[in-house]
Amino acid sequence: MDFSFTPEQLMFREAVSHFAKKELEPYVKGMEATDRFPVEVFKKLGDLGYLGVHFPSEWGGADADFISFCIVIEEICYVSAAIGINVLLHSLMASAPIYLVGSDEQKQRYFLPAMRGERIGAAGLTEPNVGSSAGDIETTAQRVDGGWKVRGAKMFTSNGPYCDFLTLVVSTDREKRHKGISLFVVDSATPGVVLGPNIPRMGIAGGEAGSVTLEGPVFPEKSLLGEAGKGFYYLMEALNPTRVALAAGCVGLAQAAFDHALRYAKERKQFGQPIGKFQGVSFKLADMAVEIELARLMVYKAAWLADRKEKLVKEAAMAKLYASEMATRAAHRALQIHGGYGYAKEYPLERYYRDARLFEIFQGTSEILRVIIGGQLGL
Ligand SMILES: Cc1cc2nc3c(=O)[nH]c(=O)nc-3n(C[C@H](O)[C@H](O)[C@H](O)COP(=O)(O)OP(=O)(O)OC[C@H]3O[C@@H](n4cnc5c(N)ncnc54)[C@H](O)[C@@H]3O)c2cc1C
């Protein structure tokens, strides 16, 4: 058993942290003000190989491990959860399935430019009427001359408003439910594919997400990813690492909230002494420190399992469940420690509080994760 990061991973963390603070943090104010994503960020990250460090260098990655990818997401989310989330969904939900089961042509057309940050991907699973119950999706594809005619709509598609390509979850046989689901990868400019505008949200300002309406576009046969009817299986292969990386993002966000709160507790004086000297404050910080440590251990254990190609359904669900609820608690406590200043826009505490809440909802709500963990326990 070895709980330490390797010297390479530690050096890599330093480099990503430096990059995130220097190159990404300056975008945060503008994203809060405009709710727009600075798309040039993808190219900056792609140039450094950060969009897919764990993929082979011949496909635009950096031959590193999945632990390193989680480090990337943790350090980006320390600075901006909105950037971290949209980068993560581009890399793991829109692009990874192409690497996993795509043809060489699909990899050349979508995966390689995605890893270089030259083309931005979005993944469409959620629909207006279907979220958690993925087997019930209503977007359907029917075989026609030259391919598949697709009708339906996707909702809350991160990167959707400005994406270059879409990895879409579509039913090619509704009667078979999960076994009738297929994945398609298509250019977003395909006639009949309509990208909706950004949907205003509580937090994650600038992490744009919109609808995608499919008004009967015909997707050519070569846009099918892998085999028809196996899409649900491919989706699960992508979802487990996504949950682990999202949990890493929660650790980054919680660490940022904690660092602010610890500093403030040492500086702010009331009743003639630093507020951190009051047990009511120091216990909050102690609890935060314990929970961040625990979540980080869970994240990197699950990432380690992913690197060993071991089963990680339960560990991925546990890491995301615990880390997301922990991040909400950490943001709540850190805001409380800042008093009125925590509620003021001048400080990032209220942003952490709004942003943390999303992690409990998407890519598996806390309730669905408990259902999965229960299932893994044989219930
Ligand atoms: C900012 C943002 C970005 C997103 N990005 C993407 C994206 O890029 N791609 C994408 O496909 N989706 C995306 N989503 C969608 C997200 O994954 C879904 O919102 C999420 O999966 C939940 O689905 P839903 O909203 O339809 O809720 P529902 O499934 O309708 O659930 C509503 C409530 O019922 C509960 N519930 C449902 N079933 C059960 C059950 N069996 N047991 C107990 N409770 C249950 C849920 O936990 C929840 O509390 C995004 C969402 C947001 C807000």
The ligand as an SDF file (V2000), in Angstrom:
LIG
                    3D

 53 58  0  0  0  0  0  0  0  0999 V2000
  -25.3110   22.8640  -15.4800 C   0  0  0  0  0  0  0  0  0  0  0  0
  -25.6900   21.4860  -15.9560 C   0  0  0  0  0  0  0  0  0  0  0  0
  -24.8860   20.8520  -16.9010 C   0  0  0  0  0  0  0  0  0  0  0  0
  -25.2630   19.6000  -17.3760 C   0  0  0  0  0  0  0  0  0  0  0  0
  -24.5000   19.0190  -18.3790 N   0  0  0  0  0  0  0  0  0  0  0  0
  -24.9630   17.9010  -18.9830 C   0  0  0  0  0  0  0  0  0  0  0  0
  -24.3210   17.3840  -20.1570 C   0  0  0  0  0  0  0  0  0  0  0  0
  -23.3090   17.9140  -20.6250 O   0  0  0  0  0  0  0  0  0  0  0  0
  -24.8690   16.2900  -20.7520 N   0  0  0  0  0  0  0  0  0  0  0  0
  -25.9930   15.6860  -20.2860 C   0  0  0  0  0  0  0  0  0  0  0  0
  -26.4390   14.7090  -20.8860 O   0  0  0  0  0  0  0  0  0  0  0  0
  -26.6140   16.1280  -19.1690 N   0  0  0  0  0  0  0  0  0  0  0  0
  -26.1420   17.2340  -18.5200 C   0  0  0  0  0  0  0  0  0  0  0  0
  -26.7860   17.7220  -17.4180 N   0  0  0  0  0  0  0  0  0  0  0  0
  -27.9950   17.0570  -16.9470 C   0  0  0  0  0  0  0  0  0  0  0  0
  -27.8050   16.3160  -15.6290 C   0  0  0  0  0  0  0  0  0  0  0  0
  -26.9370   15.2340  -15.7990 O   0  0  0  0  0  0  0  0  0  0  0  0
  -29.2150   15.9290  -15.1450 C   0  0  0  0  0  0  0  0  0  0  0  0
  -29.8520   17.1240  -14.7000 O   0  0  0  0  0  0  0  0  0  0  0  0
  -29.1940   14.8950  -14.0470 C   0  0  0  0  0  0  0  0  0  0  0  0
  -28.7400   13.6570  -14.5420 O   0  0  0  0  0  0  0  0  0  0  0  0
  -30.5700   14.6780  -13.4070 C   0  0  0  0  0  0  0  0  0  0  0  0
  -31.5580   14.5090  -14.3650 O   0  0  0  0  0  0  0  0  0  0  0  0
  -32.8760   15.4100  -14.2970 P   0  0  0  0  0  0  0  0  0  0  0  0
  -32.4830   16.8110  -14.1370 O   0  0  0  0  0  0  0  0  0  0  0  0
  -33.7370   15.0620  -15.4580 O   0  0  0  0  0  0  0  0  0  0  0  0
  -33.5940   14.9680  -12.9400 O   0  0  0  0  0  0  0  0  0  0  0  0
  -34.5830   13.7400  -12.7470 P   0  0  0  0  0  0  0  0  0  0  0  0
  -33.9870   12.4880  -13.2360 O   0  0  0  0  0  0  0  0  0  0  0  0
  -35.9280   14.1110  -13.2660 O   0  0  0  0  0  0  0  0  0  0  0  0
  -34.6440   13.6710  -11.1550 O   0  0  0  0  0  0  0  0  0  0  0  0
  -35.4000   14.5940  -10.3730 C   0  0  0  0  0  0  0  0  0  0  0  0
  -35.2550   14.1810   -8.8940 C   0  0  0  0  0  0  0  0  0  0  0  0
  -35.7760   12.8580   -8.7210 O   0  0  0  0  0  0  0  0  0  0  0  0
  -34.7820   12.0320   -8.1240 C   0  0  0  0  0  0  0  0  0  0  0  0
  -34.8930   10.6490   -8.6260 N   0  0  0  0  0  0  0  0  0  0  0  0
  -35.0160   10.2300   -9.8970 C   0  0  0  0  0  0  0  0  0  0  0  0
  -35.0320    8.8950   -9.9560 N   0  0  0  0  0  0  0  0  0  0  0  0
  -34.8880    8.4450   -8.6680 C   0  0  0  0  0  0  0  0  0  0  0  0
  -34.8050    7.1580   -8.0670 C   0  0  0  0  0  0  0  0  0  0  0  0
  -34.8380    6.0420   -8.7840 N   0  0  0  0  0  0  0  0  0  0  0  0
  -34.6450    7.0950   -6.7270 N   0  0  0  0  0  0  0  0  0  0  0  0
  -34.5800    8.2360   -5.9620 C   0  0  0  0  0  0  0  0  0  0  0  0
  -34.6520    9.4750   -6.4910 N   0  0  0  0  0  0  0  0  0  0  0  0
  -34.7890    9.5770   -7.8250 C   0  0  0  0  0  0  0  0  0  0  0  0
  -33.4600   12.6560   -8.5530 C   0  0  0  0  0  0  0  0  0  0  0  0
  -32.3990   12.2590   -7.6870 O   0  0  0  0  0  0  0  0  0  0  0  0
  -33.7870   14.1350   -8.4540 C   0  0  0  0  0  0  0  0  0  0  0  0
  -33.6700   14.5590   -7.1270 O   0  0  0  0  0  0  0  0  0  0  0  0
  -26.4200   18.9580  -16.8830 C   0  0  0  0  0  0  0  0  0  0  0  0
  -27.1890   19.5970  -15.8940 C   0  0  0  0  0  0  0  0  0  0  0  0
  -26.8600   20.8360  -15.4410 C   0  0  0  0  0  0  0  0  0  0  0  0
  -27.7490   21.5010  -14.4300 C   0  0  0  0  0  0  0  0  0  0  0  0
  1  2  1  0
  2  3  1  0
  2 52  2  0
  3  4  2  0
  4  5  1  0
  4 50  1  0
  5  6  2  0
  6  7  1  0
  6 13  1  0
  7  8  2  0
  7  9  1  0
  9 10  1  0
 10 11  2  0
 10 12  1  0
 12 13  2  0
 13 14  1  0
 14 15  1  0
 14 50  1  0
 15 16  1  0
 16 17  1  0
 16 18  1  0
 18 19  1  0
 18 20  1  0
 20 21  1  0
 20 22  1  0
 22 23  1  0
 23 24  1  0
 24 25  2  0
 24 26  1  0
 24 27  1  0
 27 28  1  0
 28 29  2  0
 28 30  1  0
 28 31  1  0
 31 32  1  0
 32 33  1  0
 33 34  1  0
 33 48  1  0
 34 35  1  0
 35 36  1  0
 35 46  1  0
 36 37  1  0
 36 45  1  0
 37 38  2  0
 38 39  1  0
 39 40  1  0
 39 45  2  0
 40 41  1  0
 40 42  2  0
 42 43  1  0
 43 44  2  0
 44 45  1  0
 46 47  1  0
 46 48  1  0
 48 49  1  0
 50 51  2  0
 51 52  1  0
 52 53  1  0
M  END
$$$$
